[in-house]
Amino acid sequence: MNRNYKLKDFAQDVSIAVKDAQSSPYDRFVGLEHYDSGEPVITRYTDTSLLSSSVKEFHANDILIARRNVYLRRAGIAFFDGLTSGDSIVLRIYDDCEQRTGIPKEDAIKIIPFILNSNLFWAYANKHADGMNSKRISKEMLYDYEFTLPSLAEQRVLADKLWAAYHLKESYRKLLASTQEMVKSQFIEMFNGEFPMERWEECLTITNGKKYDGEYQETGTYPICGSGGIMGYGEQKLCPKDTVILGRKGNINSPIYMESDYWIVDTAFCLDVDKQKLQPKFFYYWCILFDFTRFNKQGVLPSLTKNDLLKIEIPIPPMDLQTKFVNIQEQADKSEFELRKSIESIDAVIKSLINS
């Protein structure tokens, strides 16, 4: 029999401040850049060595929700202890959840992360969030979210299906990562020699990101991108295709290759190479293997400056060798395409189960 609940029946907001991250027992930090839109599990993090301001702790099986920019749909369970920013809400399932709801804590842990990734929840969050351009979630609004659950037996069947699909998707992601690692290894083998060097300012241009003034849409002509990838879509473009996005703030060490025209916001740079000297895909893989954190300006949020980047030196191998690597990469890309299709199909099944 179906029954209505509110989120506050299952969990409470926990805010335990940690003023000195360096002396805390935690070595993992989850910032807003580590959330993956629409994913029920937090898998990414960085170390705490660069943190210099107050943060807050979370424990394994806590659910983290990004307060800002509701349209990005960022909420997931963490299966590890760590620290997170003040822009995260930490929800903890009650130990006495079964007494409060009739649903054991271990079952609630399995189902609530998916409820917080449903269309119904994000429609509710968008409607009731504070602010205009950067809508923010409040814990009071979260507590009042009401949803319907079937009987415990049916919940368990649904949770088993959802987690089985999620783990299958993760296995395909691991295969995808292995293919990408093979390409990186091939790159290292082919370009482990002496080549002429040039500064970035001699062989590429850097475009600063800008605030996007229009509406962020779920679909549109051009992706709107930040340091972590696509944030939404719109009808304006700022950067050409076959260029590399590099984070200016936050996610500074994870370059992204863009095969279409796009817009970048002010947390990122667009890197456009001189194609007489560099193959764009060669440059992208060189960036993947380069450690940009050495240019980080120390602070709460890692950051890079355009002036520092323009001074970086890059090898310029013969164009025929670059082209040979790109051909190898394109063959691997076909395998990656099939894996991505499988991942998308599984993701569609998960979303169907959640939203039904």
Secondary structure by P-SEA (a helix, b strand, c coil): ccccccccccbbbbbbbbcccccccccbbbcccccccccccccccccccccccccccccccbbbbbccccccbbbbbbcccccccccbbbbbccccccccccccaaaaaacaaaaaacaaaaaaaaaccccccbbbbbaaaaaacccccccaaaaaaaaaaaaaaaaaaaaaaaaaaaaaaaaaaaaaaacccccccccccccbbbbbbbbbccccccccccccccccccccccccccccccbbbbbccccccbbbbbcccccccccbbbbbcccccccaaaaaaaaaaccccccccccccccccaaaaaabbbbbccaaaaaaaaaaaaaaaaaaaaaaaaaaaaaaaaaaaaac
